[in-house]
Amino acid sequence: MESTFDPADRHILTGYWYAVARTADLGRGPVAATLLDAPLVVYRAGAEIVVADELCPHRGVPLTMGTTDGEALTCAYHGLRFGVGGRCVRVPADPAARIPERLHLRTYPVVERYGLVWTCLRPTGEPGIPPMPNWDAPGFQCVTLPPFDIAAFAGRQVEGFLDVGHFAFVHTATFADPADTEVPPYRPVPTPTGFRVHYRSTVANYAAGVENPFPGASWLRAFEMHLPFTPTLVVHFPDGGRLGLLNAATPVSARSTRLFCLVAKDVFTQQTVAEVEAFNLRVFAEDRAIVEAQRPENLPFDPRIEVNIAADRSSVAYRRALRGMGLGRFFQV
């Protein structure tokens, strides 16, 4: 497998957990996923979800070309069937023969949470899956959005999610006020998983065209960064309502990202799931246009490459935290 990451950086990143599929998409057949340049297949085998290397060990055909029936995955070339634990359970051309150990798939650990399938290429302890605020809490509408592909590095996408100074310039077609540009002072606070930022401003969170019933009010946005690529945000409405987002930026490669996003809200609960999906995908598209155009494509740690301003405290904290993980070679070039 060719890697787009520096080997030392990739080794560090493989020890973390990432979302690779929506549970709802597994009923349509095997799901293709790529994580840190590793091609994977995701399928359901009874009550179990299996994440495994994509190629059939028999003759190297991608298993994503095959079919599933809810109990096993069948290879498109010779019909070999793979069930629980990725084990080969049938070889149609020689059904009575003993199945060799090497014919079983190499699999990875799986946790199903929030309607997403999470895995880790190099597990070293308990699953490190970030908590999603208010998921399944009474009165909250919870939606697992369709995956969204971005031709950019996951770190750039995450930094954009954390950025609080771009709303009035990037998101005016969806929710932002082009006249509300000032970023009040704020301070990132270190946490065991990264850092948190509680940021107050007058930037409201209503869709464009909807009148803000709280003009001039202070809105709290509570960010939590879970390294390396999964921040959460809870927007606190002035009347006590809450809108939560989890932004799981899965690094497909060093130059591509598959974004999995969760929404949990007790505001605008009359919206259909389709309406929630459509609105958020519009916001993602606004961000994608910017992130895909950024140069350098990496996330530079060297302060001589890009100039910081006061509103960039979250960005500076994020880059410092990544560097604290031991990452560096890819990000410096």
Secondary structure, 3 states (H helix, E strand, C coil): CCCCCCHHHHHHHCCCCEEEEEHHHHHHCCEEEEECCEEEEEEEECCEEEEEECECCCCCCEHHHCEECCCCEECCCCCCEECHHHCEEECCCCCCCCCCHHHCCCEECEEEECCEEEECCCCCCCCCCCCCCCCCCCCCEEEECCCEEECCCHHHHHHHHHCCCCHHHHCCCCCCCCCCCCCCCCCCEEECCEEEEEEEECCCCCCCCCCCCCCCCCEEEEEEEECCCEEEEEEECCCCCEEEEEEEEEEEECCEEEEEEEEEECCCCCCCHHHHHHHHHHHHHHHHHHHCCCCCCCCCCCCCCCCCCHHHHHHHHHHHHHHHCCCCHHHHC
